[in-house]
Amino acid sequence: MRKFFIIALGAASAGCSLMPDYQRPEPPVAAQWSPVAQPNDVRKATEIEWRAFFPDQRLQTLIATALEQNRDMRIAVARIEEARALYGITRADRLPNVDIAASGSSARTPADLSATGREFISHRYDAGLSVLSFELDFWGRVKSLNEAALSSYLATEEAQRALRLSLIAEVANAYFTQLEMEERTQLAAETLKSREETRTMVNRRREVGLAGDLDFLAADGAYQLTRAEFANLERQRATAINALTLLVGRESANLPGGRKLADQGIVPDFAAGLPSEVLLQRPDVLSAEKRLMAANANIGAARAAFLPRISLTAALGTASSALSGLFDAGSDSWSFQPALRLPLFDAGRTAAGVDLAEARKVIAVAEYEKAIQQAFREVADLLAARQHLTEQLQAQQAAEKSQQERLRLADARYKAGISSYLEVLDAQRELFAAQQGSVQTRRAWLAAAAQLYKALGGGGAS
């Protein structure tokens, strides 16, 4: 029996495989980024840990809490454990499962069935090792299933890394949105107070005959519109807080002090590199490739179903009619039951299994290529956003300074009686819009920086 098992294991390990050779599809994207990639940058996002990229301590605490408490993150971690367990189950099928077993039985035979014409009671006791239905993997069916399970496990692991990196970027974006709404609400509150004071001043000037009803109505209308905008911004601020709380996973107490949008200190000077170098290392693309490898391995298992399947059942131990003689000399026992199964007619089931596996591989190839194309577009869009949002923010800030000076001059002209209040009102409205626009653009620039860090496979995925 010992020699037989050695021969059987050798035959199984030497078996051929019907699994197709895996070849990575060519990335269906351009070989170079557009000129906005700014090739002079040298830092690689993959080498920057997320705490170094986001220096705001309040944001760091929120991200760390989200990585621990976010429910989607918990599900992803559990999915990894699930895939690892499934891989362990499949891998165990490549080796024989040996059990130790002991049994006893008693049977009464009636006289009319006995060869001696007398009834008797028989006893049997067995103890030993047994191998139940171990398949000799001549055609690589079990090996292909093992490869598919391993690739599925690795795909789940890469998907968890992709989710982790996405969660970091999403928390940062939600935090920046909350800061934006807080700063815009504060601007609206200051503007509301200013317009209330202006309305009071215009009313007093009207009472002494220095201003007309038209000026007062214009001041009152501007005040009421600012009240409405303030209420709208308060609503959006509450929504932003709730969105951040959902991402983090729980209410965060005792948070360290945070920074304003203008003081975040984020520098997205990443080297874009070549698309083939960047995209193929992203965890979401790697996950799609592992799923493709699993589909490729399943083809080998489906093809092997056409060929004979040999399984072994064996036992080696001792047996006796009395429990006390179970281990006496001469009580050795063994059994050996090889089985061969060759499909002859299954109404096309096996052939359909191969067609199904090949169709799923075609789907997996398309999904892999689609993942690369989506990643390429995401990086290209964010590289362009990095440049154009920088220019937009500079122009927005310059416009804000110009509107501040315009308001100062318009107010002086109105108080001197040179111009009407409508000129002041128009300058106030343009300044408020410019201030709000600066905050919005700064938040968009920071969000694009966080998304670019994620798109280039930032070190937070490690």
Backbone hydrogen bonds, N-H to C=O, Kabsch-Sander energy under -0.5 kcal/mol:
donor,donor_aa,acceptor,acceptor_aa,energy
5,F,1,M,-2.4
6,I,2,R,-1.8
7,I,3,K,-2.4
8,A,4,F,-3.0
9,L,5,F,-2.7
10,G,6,I,-2.1
11,A,7,I,-2.4
12,A,8,A,-2.3
13,S,9,L,-2.4
14,A,10,G,-1.6
15,G,12,A,-1.1
16,C,138,F,-1.5
18,L,139,W,-1.0
29,V,27,P,-1.6
37,A,34,S,-1.9
38,Q,35,P,-1.4
41,D,38,Q,-1.8
43,R,269,D,-0.8
47,E,44,K,-1.5
48,I,45,A,-1.6
49,E,47,E,-0.6
52,A,49,E,-1.1
53,F,49,E,-1.5
54,F,50,W,-2.3
58,R,257,G,-0.6
60,Q,56,D,-2.4
61,T,57,Q,-2.1
62,L,58,R,-2.0
63,I,59,L,-2.6
64,A,60,Q,-2.5
65,T,61,T,-2.2
66,A,62,L,-2.3
67,L,63,I,-2.5
68,E,64,A,-0.9
69,Q,65,T,-3.0
70,N,66,A,-2.5
74,R,70,N,-1.9
75,I,71,R,-2.3
76,A,72,D,-2.2
77,V,73,M,-2.2
78,A,74,R,-2.2
79,R,75,I,-2.2
80,I,76,A,-1.6
81,E,77,V,-1.8
82,E,78,A,-2.3
83,A,79,R,-2.7
84,R,80,I,-2.7
85,A,81,E,-2.1
86,L,82,E,-2.3
87,Y,83,A,-2.3
88,G,84,R,-2.1
89,I,85,A,-2.1
90,T,86,L,-2.3
91,R,87,Y,-2.7
92,A,88,G,-1.6
93,D,89,I,-0.6
93,D,90,T,-1.1
94,R,91,R,-1.6
95,L,92,A,-1.3
98,V,96,P,-0.7
99,D,130,S,-2.6
101,A,99,D,-0.5
101,A,128,G,-2.9
103,S,126,D,-2.6
105,S,124,R,-2.7
107,A,122,S,-2.4
109,T,120,F,-3.1
113,L,110,P,-1.3
114,S,110,P,-0.7
114,S,111,A,-0.8
117,G,114,S,-0.7
120,F,109,T,-1.8
122,S,107,A,-3.0
124,R,105,S,-2.3
125,Y,320,S,-2.7
126,D,103,S,-2.8
127,A,318,T,-2.2
128,G,101,A,-2.3
129,L,316,L,-3.2
130,S,99,D,-2.5
131,V,314,A,-3.3
132,L,97,N,-0.9
133,S,131,V,-0.6
134,F,312,L,-2.5
135,E,133,S,-0.5
136,L,310,I,-2.6
137,D,135,E,-0.7
138,F,136,L,-2.1
140,G,137,D,-0.7
144,S,140,G,-2.6
145,L,141,R,-2.2
146,N,142,V,-2.2
147,E,143,K,-2.6
148,A,144,S,-2.4
149,A,145,L,-2.3
150,L,146,N,-2.4
151,S,147,E,-2.5
152,S,148,A,-2.3
153,Y,149,A,-2.2
154,L,150,L,-2.5
155,A,151,S,-2.4
156,T,152,S,-2.1
157,E,153,Y,-2.0
158,E,154,L,-2.4
159,A,155,A,-2.3
160,Q,156,T,-1.9
161,R,157,E,-1.8
162,A,158,E,-2.4
163,L,159,A,-2.4
164,R,160,Q,-2.4
165,L,161,R,-2.2
166,S,162,A,-2.4
167,L,163,L,-2.6
168,I,164,R,-1.9
169,A,165,L,-2.0
170,E,166,S,-2.7
171,V,167,L,-2.6
172,A,168,I,-2.1
173,N,169,A,-2.5
174,A,170,E,-2.7
175,Y,171,V,-2.4
176,F,172,A,-2.5
177,T,173,N,-2.3
178,Q,174,A,-2.1
179,L,175,Y,-2.4
180,E,176,F,-2.6
181,M,177,T,-2.4
182,E,178,Q,-2.2
183,E,179,L,-2.6
184,R,180,E,-2.8
185,T,181,M,-2.3
186,Q,182,E,-2.1
187,L,183,E,-2.3
188,A,184,R,-2.3
189,A,185,T,-2.4
190,E,186,Q,-2.4
191,T,187,L,-2.6
192,L,188,A,-2.7
193,K,189,A,-2.1
194,S,190,E,-2.2
195,R,191,T,-2.7
196,E,192,L,-1.9
197,E,193,K,-2.0
198,T,194,S,-2.2
199,R,195,R,-2.5
200,T,196,E,-2.0
201,M,197,E,-2.3
202,V,198,T,-2.9
203,N,199,R,-2.1
204,R,200,T,-1.9
205,R,201,M,-2.2
206,R,202,V,-2.2
207,E,203,N,-2.0
208,V,204,R,-1.3
209,G,206,R,-1.1
210,L,205,R,-3.0
211,A,205,R,-1.0
216,F,212,G,-1.6
217,L,213,D,-2.9
218,A,214,L,-2.1
219,A,215,D,-2.2
220,D,216,F,-3.0
221,G,217,L,-2.6
222,A,218,A,-2.1
223,Y,219,A,-1.9
224,Q,220,D,-2.4
225,L,221,G,-2.3
226,T,222,A,-1.8
227,R,223,Y,-2.0
228,A,224,Q,-2.1
229,E,225,L,-2.3
230,F,226,T,-2.5
231,A,227,R,-2.1
232,N,228,A,-2.1
233,L,229,E,-2.4
234,E,230,F,-2.1
235,R,231,A,-1.9
236,Q,232,N,-2.1
237,R,233,L,-2.3
238,A,234,E,-2.1
239,T,235,R,-2.0
240,A,236,Q,-2.2
241,I,237,R,-2.1
242,N,238,A,-2.2
243,A,239,T,-2.2
244,L,240,A,-2.1
245,T,241,I,-2.2
246,L,242,N,-2.1
247,L,243,A,-1.9
248,V,244,L,-2.5
249,G,245,T,-2.1
253,A,251,E,-0.6
263,D,260,K,-1.2
264,Q,261,L,-1.1
269,D,267,V,-1.3
270,F,268,P,-1.6
271,A,43,R,-4.1
272,A,270,F,-0.6
277,E,274,L,-0.9
278,V,274,L,-2.2
279,L,275,P,-2.6
280,L,275,P,-0.5
281,Q,278,V,-1.2
282,R,279,L,-1.4
286,L,282,R,-2.6
287,S,283,P,-2.2
288,A,284,D,-1.8
289,E,285,V,-2.1
290,K,286,L,-2.3
291,R,287,S,-1.9
292,L,288,A,-1.7
293,M,289,E,-2.3
294,A,290,K,-2.1
295,A,291,R,-2.1
296,N,292,L,-2.2
297,A,293,M,-2.1
298,N,294,A,-1.9
299,I,295,A,-0.9
300,G,296,N,-0.9
301,A,297,A,-1.4
302,A,298,N,-2.2
303,R,299,I,-2.5
304,A,300,G,-2.0
305,A,301,A,-0.6
305,A,302,A,-0.7
306,F,303,R,-1.9
307,L,304,A,-1.4
309,R,341,R,-2.6
310,I,136,L,-0.6
310,I,308,P,-0.5
311,S,309,R,-0.5
311,S,339,A,-2.6
312,L,134,F,-2.2
313,T,337,Q,-0.9
314,A,131,V,-2.3
315,A,335,S,-2.4
316,L,129,L,-2.8
317,G,333,S,-2.9
318,T,127,A,-3.1
319,A,331,S,-2.6
320,S,125,Y,-2.2
325,G,322,A,-1.1
326,L,323,L,-1.2
328,D,325,G,-1.3
331,S,328,D,-1.5
333,S,317,G,-2.7
335,S,315,A,-2.4
337,Q,313,T,-3.3
339,A,311,S,-2.7
341,R,309,R,-2.2
349,R,346,D,-1.4
352,A,348,G,-2.4
353,G,349,R,-1.7
354,V,350,T,-1.7
355,D,351,A,-2.3
356,L,352,A,-2.6
357,A,353,G,-2.2
358,E,354,V,-2.6
359,A,355,D,-2.5
360,R,356,L,-2.3
361,K,357,A,-1.5
362,V,358,E,-2.0
363,I,359,A,-2.2
364,A,360,R,-2.4
365,V,361,K,-2.6
366,A,362,V,-2.2
367,E,363,I,-2.6
368,Y,364,A,-2.3
369,E,365,V,-2.7
370,K,366,A,-2.5
371,A,367,E,-2.3
372,I,368,Y,-1.8
373,Q,369,E,-2.4
374,Q,370,K,-2.8
375,A,371,A,-2.1
376,F,372,I,-2.6
377,R,373,Q,-2.5
378,E,374,Q,-2.5
379,V,375,A,-2.5
380,A,376,F,-2.7
381,D,377,R,-2.9
382,L,378,E,-2.1
383,L,379,V,-2.5
384,A,380,A,-2.0
385,A,381,D,-2.4
386,R,382,L,-2.3
387,Q,383,L,-1.2
388,H,384,A,-2.6
389,L,385,A,-2.6
390,T,386,R,-0.8
391,E,387,Q,-1.7
392,Q,388,H,-2.5
393,L,389,L,-2.5
394,Q,390,T,-1.9
395,A,391,E,-2.2
396,Q,392,Q,-2.5
397,Q,393,L,-2.4
398,A,394,Q,-1.9
399,A,395,A,-2.3
400,E,396,Q,-2.0
401,K,397,Q,-1.8
402,S,398,A,-2.0
403,Q,399,A,-2.3
404,Q,400,E,-1.9
405,E,401,K,-1.9
406,R,402,S,-2.2
407,L,403,Q,-2.4
408,R,404,Q,-1.9
409,L,405,E,-2.1
410,A,406,R,-2.7
411,D,407,L,-2.5
412,A,408,R,-1.8
413,R,409,L,-2.3
414,Y,410,A,-2.2
415,K,411,D,-2.4
416,A,412,A,-1.5
417,G,414,Y,-1.4
418,I,413,R,-2.6
419,S,413,R,-0.9
423,E,420,S,-0.9
424,V,420,S,-0.7
425,L,421,Y,-2.8
426,D,422,L,-2.4
427,A,423,E,-1.8
428,Q,424,V,-2.6
429,R,425,L,-2.3
430,E,426,D,-2.2
431,L,427,A,-2.2
432,F,428,Q,-2.4
433,A,429,R,-2.0
434,A,430,E,-2.2
435,Q,431,L,-2.6
436,Q,432,F,-2.4
437,G,433,A,-2.4
438,S,434,A,-2.1
439,V,435,Q,-1.8
440,Q,436,Q,-2.3
441,T,437,G,-2.6
442,R,438,S,-2.3
443,R,439,V,-2.2
444,A,440,Q,-2.3
445,W,441,T,-2.3
446,L,442,R,-2.1
447,A,443,R,-2.6
448,A,444,A,-2.3
449,A,445,W,-1.9
450,A,446,L,-2.2
451,Q,447,A,-2.5
452,L,448,A,-2.3
453,Y,449,A,-1.9
454,K,450,A,-1.7
455,A,451,Q,-2.9
456,L,452,L,-2.0
457,G,454,K,-1.9
458,G,453,Y,-2.1
459,G,45,A,-2.0
459,G,48,I,-1.1
461,A,458,G,-1.9
462,S,459,G,-1.7
